[in-house]
Amino acid sequence: MLEVQSAAQVLQLIAERLRPLGADERPLPLAQAVGRVSAAALFSAEDIPAFDRSTVDGYALRAADSYGCSEALPARFKLLGAVEMGADSAYAVGEGEAVYVPTGGVIPAGCDAAAMLEYAEEPGDGYVYIRKPVAPGNNLIYRGDDISAGAMLLPAHTRLHAHHIGLLAAAGITELDCLRLPRVAIISSGDELIPPGEQPAIGQIRDVNSHFLAAALRARGIEAKLCGIVRDDYQALLQASAQALAKADMLLISGGSSVGVKDNTARVIEALPGMRLLVHGVAVKPGKPTLLGVSDDNKIVFGLPGHPLSAYFIYLLFVEAALARLSGAPAVPPARRTARMAVNYPSNSGREEYVPVTLSDVDGQLTARPIFAKSGLIGLLSAADGYIRISREQEGAAKGQAVEVTLF
C-alpha cells in the first residue's frame, strides 16, 4: 500500500504525469469550437479592419480645416457627396472639402478625421458647416488598428469562449484544429447496487455515482460512457475495466476503494497493462480512500469512494484537474464568495476537510451554514450552495469567521 498523500501532492502528480491529448482528426467548424481548446497558435492573414473607417455618423474632412471653428463661427466645407455603407469611397478630399460618412463607413482619401453629425449643419446650399473642431485621428479607426496582418490571434491551447469565436470570425477563419476531448468511461462497483429504475430490496441501493458523474462530465461538454454495474469480484472488475479503458482516456471506478477484504479496485488498477498505482489514499475529508493510477500511454484511472458525497468532492478536486490537463488548458476557476460562518464548525481530523454549506442573507451579510452530512448521504448535498475548505492545520471555523465559499 502506498502512503496517504496530501491534496497538493495528488494535483502535482496529475500535472506531472499527464500530457494534453493530440488534435482531433478533422478541423472543427467555427460554430462548434466554443468551449474547446485550440491545438495550435492562430494568426491573422489580413489587417482588421481592412480600411480606414469612421466610428460616428458625420463628415470626413481634413482636421486642420476645422481649427478655430465654434458655435458662433462655424467652418464651411464644400460637400462632395456621401459614402454608402458597405461600399468603397470614390472621393478624394482636398482643402475645405468634406464627405458624409455613416458609422463604419470608408474614410475617403485625404481625410484624417470625422466631425460628428451633432456638431454639423447642412442647410442645402452644397456646403456643410462644422461647429466644433476635430484633431487628426478623431472618430477614426485606421486600417490594422485592431489586428495587423501576421499578428497572433490566439496562442496554442486557448480555451475558446464566445469572444474568441468573434475574433476568429473577424479574421475570416471558419474552421480550426482543436485538441481532442478526453473520452471517459464510468464503472460502478458493488454487490449492493441496482440501476435507478429498479426497486431496491433490503440491503440494496440504487446506483447514484455513475449518473451524477456522467452529468458533471456532460456539463463540461465531455461525453461519458456508462459501463454499468460490476459486482465485487476481482476478475469481473478487471475484465470490465480493461475493456472500458481500451476505448477511453480516463476511467472512473466508483466503489471498492476502501481497505478491506474486497479491496479489489487497487489490485485491478495495478493489474491493468502499463498502469502504475500512484495514490492509495488522500488526506482529505471526505474522500480518503481515493485511488489514482496513470499509465505509460497517458491514460488515467480514478478509484472513487462509493459514498456519493465523497465521490463528488473527489471529482471536483482531482478528476476535473485531470480533465483540464488532458484537455490542454487550465481548469476554469470556480466562482467564489466570501461569507461569515453562521455557527461553529469543529474539525480535528488531521485531514484537509471540505464542508458543504448553504448561503443566506442575514441582516445584509452573506452567511454560510455548514451541512453536517455523512459521506453516504446525497439528499443533503443537493441542498448545498457550495463548500468551504478547512486546512489540516485548522481546528475548524468559528462562528462569525470570514470564509471563502466555492460555489457549486
C-alpha positions as CSV (number, residue, x, y, z in Angstrom):
1,M,0.0,0.0,0.0
2,L,1.2,3.5,-0.8
3,E,1.4,6.3,1.7
4,V,-1.6,8.6,2.1
5,Q,-0.8,11.8,0.2
6,S,-2.0,15.4,0.5
7,A,-4.3,17.0,-2.0
8,A,-1.5,19.2,-3.2
9,Q,0.7,16.2,-3.9
10,V,-2.1,14.5,-5.9
11,L,-2.6,17.6,-8.0
12,Q,1.1,17.8,-8.6
13,L,1.2,14.1,-9.8
14,I,-1.7,14.9,-12.2
15,A,0.2,17.9,-13.6
16,E,3.5,16.0,-14.0
17,R,2.2,12.6,-15.2
18,L,-0.5,13.6,-17.7
19,R,0.0,15.3,-21.1
20,P,-2.5,17.1,-23.3
21,L,-4.2,14.9,-25.9
22,G,-3.5,15.5,-29.6
23,A,-5.6,17.3,-32.1
24,D,-8.9,16.0,-33.4
25,E,-8.6,14.1,-36.7
26,R,-10.5,16.8,-38.5
27,P,-10.7,20.6,-38.1
28,L,-13.8,21.8,-36.3
29,P,-16.2,24.3,-37.9
30,L,-16.0,27.6,-36.0
31,A,-19.6,27.3,-34.8
32,Q,-18.7,24.1,-33.0
33,A,-15.5,25.3,-31.4
34,V,-16.8,27.2,-28.4
35,G,-15.6,25.5,-25.2
36,R,-12.9,23.6,-27.0
37,V,-9.1,24.2,-26.8
38,S,-7.1,25.3,-29.8
39,A,-4.4,22.9,-30.9
40,A,-2.0,25.5,-32.4
41,A,-1.5,29.2,-32.5
42,L,-3.7,31.1,-34.9
43,F,-2.6,34.1,-36.9
44,S,-4.3,36.8,-39.0
45,A,-3.8,36.7,-42.7
46,E,-5.0,40.3,-43.1
47,D,-5.4,43.7,-41.5
48,I,-8.5,44.2,-39.3
49,P,-10.2,46.4,-40.2
50,A,-9.1,46.3,-43.9
51,F,-9.7,50.0,-44.4
52,D,-9.9,53.3,-42.5
53,R,-13.4,53.7,-41.1
54,S,-15.5,56.1,-39.2
55,T,-16.7,55.5,-35.7
56,V,-19.5,58.0,-36.0
57,D,-22.2,59.3,-38.3
58,G,-20.7,62.6,-39.6
59,Y,-18.4,64.2,-42.1
60,A,-14.9,63.1,-43.1
61,L,-12.5,66.0,-43.6
62,R,-9.1,67.4,-43.0
63,A,-8.7,68.2,-39.3
64,A,-6.6,71.3,-40.0
65,D,-9.5,72.9,-41.9
66,S,-11.7,72.8,-38.7
67,Y,-9.3,74.5,-36.4
68,G,-10.7,77.6,-34.7
69,C,-14.3,76.9,-35.6
70,S,-17.1,77.4,-33.0
71,E,-20.8,77.7,-32.5
72,A,-20.5,81.4,-33.3
73,L,-18.1,80.9,-36.2
74,P,-18.5,77.5,-37.9
75,A,-16.1,76.2,-40.5
76,R,-17.6,75.9,-44.0
77,F,-16.8,72.8,-46.1
78,K,-17.9,72.0,-49.7
79,L,-19.9,68.8,-49.5
80,L,-18.7,66.4,-52.2
81,G,-21.3,63.7,-51.5
82,A,-21.8,60.7,-49.3
83,V,-20.2,57.3,-48.7
84,E,-22.5,54.4,-49.0
85,M,-22.4,51.8,-46.2
86,G,-20.7,48.7,-47.4
87,A,-19.1,50.4,-50.4
88,D,-15.7,51.9,-51.2
89,S,-15.3,55.6,-51.3
90,A,-14.9,57.2,-54.8
91,Y,-13.9,60.6,-53.3
92,A,-10.5,62.3,-52.8
93,V,-11.0,65.1,-50.3
94,G,-9.0,68.3,-50.6
95,E,-8.7,71.6,-48.6
96,G,-12.1,72.9,-47.4
97,E,-14.0,69.8,-48.6
98,A,-16.0,67.1,-46.8
99,V,-17.9,63.9,-47.4
100,Y,-20.7,62.4,-45.4
101,V,-19.8,59.0,-43.8
102,P,-22.0,56.7,-41.7
103,T,-20.7,54.8,-38.7
104,G,-18.4,52.1,-40.0
105,G,-18.2,53.7,-43.5
106,V,-14.9,54.0,-45.5
107,I,-12.9,57.2,-44.9
108,P,-12.2,58.9,-48.3
109,A,-8.6,59.6,-49.4
110,G,-7.2,62.9,-48.0
111,C,-9.2,62.8,-44.7
112,D,-7.7,62.4,-41.3
113,A,-10.7,63.0,-39.0
114,A,-14.5,62.8,-38.9
115,A,-16.7,65.5,-37.4
116,M,-19.8,64.2,-35.6
117,L,-23.2,64.9,-37.1
118,E,-24.3,66.6,-33.8
119,Y,-21.8,69.4,-34.4
120,A,-22.7,69.9,-38.1
121,E,-25.3,71.7,-40.1
122,E,-26.2,71.0,-43.7
123,P,-28.6,73.8,-44.9
124,G,-28.9,72.6,-48.5
125,D,-26.6,75.1,-50.2
126,G,-24.0,72.5,-51.1
127,Y,-21.9,73.1,-48.0
128,V,-21.7,71.7,-44.5
129,Y,-20.9,73.9,-41.5
130,I,-18.9,72.4,-38.6
131,R,-19.3,74.0,-35.2
132,K,-16.6,72.0,-33.2
133,P,-13.0,71.4,-34.3
134,V,-11.5,67.9,-34.5
135,A,-7.9,66.7,-34.2
136,P,-6.2,64.3,-36.6
137,G,-7.5,60.7,-35.9
138,N,-10.7,61.9,-34.1
139,N,-13.5,59.4,-34.6
140,L,-11.5,57.2,-36.9
141,I,-10.3,53.6,-36.8
142,Y,-7.3,53.1,-39.1
143,R,-6.6,50.0,-41.2
144,G,-5.0,47.4,-39.0
145,D,-5.8,49.3,-35.7
146,D,-7.5,46.2,-34.3
147,I,-5.2,43.5,-35.7
148,S,-2.4,43.7,-38.2
149,A,-1.7,41.1,-40.9
150,G,0.6,38.4,-39.4
151,A,-0.3,39.1,-35.8
152,M,-1.1,36.2,-33.5
153,L,-4.8,36.0,-32.8
154,L,-4.7,33.3,-30.1
155,P,-1.9,31.2,-28.7
156,A,-2.0,27.4,-28.7
157,H,-4.0,25.7,-26.0
158,T,-6.5,28.6,-25.6
159,R,-9.9,27.6,-24.2
160,L,-12.3,29.2,-26.7
161,H,-15.0,31.5,-25.4
162,A,-17.6,33.5,-27.3
163,H,-15.3,36.5,-27.8
164,H,-12.6,34.3,-29.2
165,I,-15.1,32.9,-31.8
166,G,-16.0,36.5,-32.7
167,L,-12.3,37.3,-33.2
168,L,-11.7,34.3,-35.4
169,A,-14.8,35.2,-37.5
170,A,-13.5,38.7,-38.0
171,A,-10.2,37.2,-39.3
172,G,-12.1,35.0,-41.8
173,I,-11.3,31.8,-40.0
174,T,-14.1,29.3,-40.5
175,E,-12.5,26.1,-39.1
176,L,-9.6,25.3,-36.8
177,D,-7.8,22.4,-35.2
178,C,-8.8,21.7,-31.6
179,L,-7.4,19.3,-29.0
180,R,-9.4,16.2,-28.7
181,L,-11.8,16.0,-25.7
182,P,-11.0,13.2,-23.2
183,R,-13.0,10.0,-23.6
184,V,-14.3,9.0,-20.1
185,A,-15.7,5.6,-19.1
186,I,-17.5,5.0,-15.8
187,I,-18.0,1.8,-13.8
188,S,-19.9,1.4,-10.6
189,S,-18.7,-1.5,-8.4
190,G,-20.8,-3.1,-5.7
191,D,-22.9,-6.2,-5.0
192,E,-25.5,-3.9,-3.4
193,L,-26.0,-1.7,-6.4
194,I,-29.0,-1.8,-8.7
195,P,-30.0,0.6,-11.6
196,P,-32.1,3.6,-10.7
197,G,-35.2,2.2,-12.5
198,E,-35.4,-0.8,-10.2
199,Q,-37.0,-1.2,-6.8
200,P,-34.3,-2.0,-4.1
201,A,-34.8,-4.9,-1.8
202,I,-33.4,-4.7,1.8
203,G,-29.7,-4.3,1.6
204,Q,-29.7,-2.9,-2.0
205,I,-29.3,0.8,-3.1
206,R,-29.7,2.5,-6.4
207,D,-26.5,3.4,-8.3
208,V,-26.1,7.2,-7.9
209,N,-22.5,7.9,-8.6
210,S,-22.2,6.9,-12.2
211,H,-25.2,9.1,-13.1
212,F,-24.1,12.2,-11.3
213,L,-20.5,11.7,-12.7
214,A,-21.8,11.4,-16.2
215,A,-24.0,14.5,-15.7
216,A,-21.0,16.5,-14.4
217,L,-18.9,15.4,-17.4
218,R,-21.6,16.3,-19.9
219,A,-21.9,19.7,-18.3
220,R,-18.3,20.2,-19.4
221,G,-19.1,19.1,-22.9
222,I,-17.5,15.7,-22.4
223,E,-19.4,12.6,-23.4
224,A,-19.2,9.8,-20.8
225,K,-19.7,6.1,-21.4
226,L,-21.6,4.3,-18.7
227,C,-20.2,0.8,-18.5
228,G,-22.7,-0.5,-16.0
229,I,-22.6,-2.0,-12.5
230,V,-19.9,-4.7,-11.8
231,R,-20.1,-7.0,-8.9
232,D,-17.4,-7.1,-6.1
233,D,-15.3,-9.6,-7.9
234,Y,-11.7,-9.1,-8.9
235,Q,-11.8,-10.9,-12.2
236,A,-15.1,-9.3,-13.2
237,L,-13.9,-5.8,-12.4
238,L,-10.5,-6.4,-14.1
239,Q,-12.2,-7.5,-17.3
240,A,-14.7,-4.7,-17.3
241,S,-12.0,-2.1,-16.5
242,A,-9.7,-3.3,-19.3
243,Q,-12.5,-3.3,-21.8
244,A,-13.6,0.2,-20.8
245,L,-10.1,1.7,-20.7
246,A,-9.3,0.3,-24.1
247,K,-11.7,2.9,-25.7
248,A,-11.2,5.7,-23.2
249,D,-8.6,8.1,-21.9
250,M,-9.9,8.1,-18.3
251,L,-11.7,5.5,-16.3
252,L,-13.7,6.3,-13.2
253,I,-14.4,3.3,-10.9
254,S,-16.9,4.2,-8.2
255,G,-16.8,2.0,-5.1
256,G,-14.5,-0.8,-3.9
257,S,-11.6,1.6,-3.0
258,S,-11.8,1.2,0.8
259,V,-9.3,-1.0,2.6
260,G,-10.9,-4.4,3.3
261,V,-11.4,-7.9,2.2
262,K,-12.9,-6.8,-1.1
263,D,-10.4,-4.0,-1.9
264,N,-10.5,-5.0,-5.5
265,T,-10.1,-1.7,-7.2
266,A,-6.5,-1.1,-6.1
267,R,-5.5,-4.5,-7.3
268,V,-7.3,-4.0,-10.6
269,I,-5.6,-0.7,-11.3
270,E,-2.2,-2.3,-10.6
271,A,-3.0,-5.2,-13.0
272,L,-4.1,-3.0,-15.9
273,P,-1.4,-3.0,-18.7
274,G,1.2,-0.3,-18.3
275,M,-0.7,1.2,-15.3
276,R,1.0,2.3,-12.1
277,L,-0.9,2.9,-8.9
278,L,0.4,6.3,-7.7
279,V,-2.1,7.2,-5.0
280,H,-3.8,4.9,-2.5
281,G,-5.4,7.3,0.0
282,V,-5.6,11.1,0.2
283,A,-5.5,13.2,3.4
284,V,-8.9,14.8,2.7
285,K,-12.3,14.5,4.2
286,P,-14.5,13.3,2.7
287,G,-12.7,11.0,0.2
288,K,-9.7,9.5,2.0
289,P,-9.9,6.1,0.2
290,T,-9.2,7.6,-3.2
291,L,-7.0,5.7,-5.8
292,L,-5.2,7.1,-8.8
293,G,-3.3,5.2,-11.5
294,V,-1.5,6.6,-14.6
295,S,-0.3,4.5,-17.5
296,D,2.7,5.0,-19.7
297,D,0.4,5.8,-22.6
298,N,-1.2,8.8,-20.9
299,K,-4.3,7.1,-19.5
300,I,-5.6,7.6,-16.0
301,V,-7.8,5.6,-13.7
302,F,-9.5,7.0,-10.6
303,G,-10.9,4.8,-7.8
304,L,-13.6,6.9,-6.3
305,P,-15.2,6.3,-2.9
306,G,-18.6,4.7,-3.1
307,H,-20.3,7.2,-0.9
308,P,-21.9,10.0,-3.1
309,L,-20.7,12.9,-1.1
310,S,-17.1,11.6,-1.0
311,A,-17.2,10.8,-4.7
312,Y,-18.5,14.2,-5.6
313,F,-15.7,16.1,-3.8
314,I,-13.0,13.9,-5.3
315,Y,-14.5,14.6,-8.7
316,L,-14.3,18.4,-8.1
317,L,-10.8,18.3,-6.6
318,F,-9.0,15.8,-8.8
319,V,-11.0,14.5,-11.7
320,E,-11.6,18.0,-13.1
321,A,-7.9,18.8,-12.7
322,A,-7.1,15.7,-14.8
323,L,-9.7,16.6,-17.4
324,A,-8.2,20.0,-17.7
325,R,-4.7,18.6,-18.1
326,L,-5.8,16.2,-20.8
327,S,-7.8,18.9,-22.5
328,G,-4.7,21.1,-22.7
329,A,-5.9,24.2,-20.9
330,P,-6.0,25.3,-17.2
331,A,-9.1,24.4,-15.3
332,V,-11.8,27.1,-15.3
333,P,-11.7,28.5,-11.8
334,P,-15.0,28.1,-9.9
335,A,-16.9,31.1,-8.7
336,R,-16.2,32.0,-5.0
337,R,-17.9,34.2,-2.5
338,T,-16.8,35.4,1.0
339,A,-19.3,34.8,3.8
340,R,-19.4,34.6,7.6
341,M,-19.9,31.4,9.4
342,A,-23.4,31.0,11.0
343,V,-22.2,28.6,13.6
344,N,-19.0,27.0,15.0
345,Y,-17.7,24.0,12.9
346,P,-15.1,21.9,14.7
347,S,-12.5,20.0,12.6
348,N,-9.7,18.0,14.1
349,S,-9.4,15.1,11.7
350,G,-5.9,15.8,10.6
351,R,-7.1,15.9,7.1
352,E,-8.0,18.8,4.7
353,E,-11.8,19.0,5.1
354,Y,-14.4,20.1,2.6
355,V,-17.7,21.1,4.1
356,P,-20.9,21.7,2.1
357,V,-22.7,24.9,3.1
358,T,-25.9,26.7,2.4
359,L,-25.7,30.5,1.8
360,S,-28.3,33.0,3.0
361,D,-28.5,36.8,3.6
362,V,-28.7,37.6,7.3
363,D,-29.1,41.3,8.1
364,G,-27.3,42.2,4.9
365,Q,-24.4,39.8,5.5
366,L,-23.8,36.7,3.4
367,T,-23.8,33.8,5.8
368,A,-22.6,30.3,5.4
369,R,-24.2,27.5,7.3
370,P,-22.4,24.1,7.2
371,I,-24.4,21.0,6.4
372,F,-23.5,18.3,8.9
373,A,-23.7,15.5,6.3
374,K,-22.3,12.0,6.4
375,S,-20.5,10.9,3.3
376,G,-23.2,8.4,2.3
377,L,-26.0,11.0,2.0
378,I,-26.8,12.6,-1.3
379,G,-30.0,14.5,-0.3
380,L,-28.3,17.0,2.0
381,L,-25.6,17.6,-0.6
382,S,-28.3,18.6,-3.2
383,A,-29.4,21.4,-0.9
384,A,-25.9,22.9,-0.6
385,D,-24.8,26.1,-2.5
386,G,-21.1,25.4,-2.3
387,Y,-18.4,24.3,0.2
388,I,-15.6,25.7,2.4
389,R,-12.1,24.3,2.8
390,I,-10.6,23.7,6.2
391,S,-6.9,23.0,6.1
392,R,-5.2,20.3,8.1
393,E,-3.7,22.9,10.4
394,Q,-7.0,24.4,11.3
395,E,-9.2,23.1,14.1
396,G,-12.4,24.3,12.5
397,A,-14.2,27.5,11.6
398,A,-15.6,29.8,14.3
399,K,-19.0,31.5,14.2
400,G,-18.6,34.9,12.6
401,Q,-15.3,34.0,10.9
402,A,-14.9,35.0,7.3
403,V,-14.6,32.0,5.0
404,E,-14.3,31.5,1.2
405,V,-17.1,29.6,-0.3
406,T,-16.6,27.8,-3.6
407,L,-19.9,27.7,-5.4
408,F,-21.2,24.5,-6.9
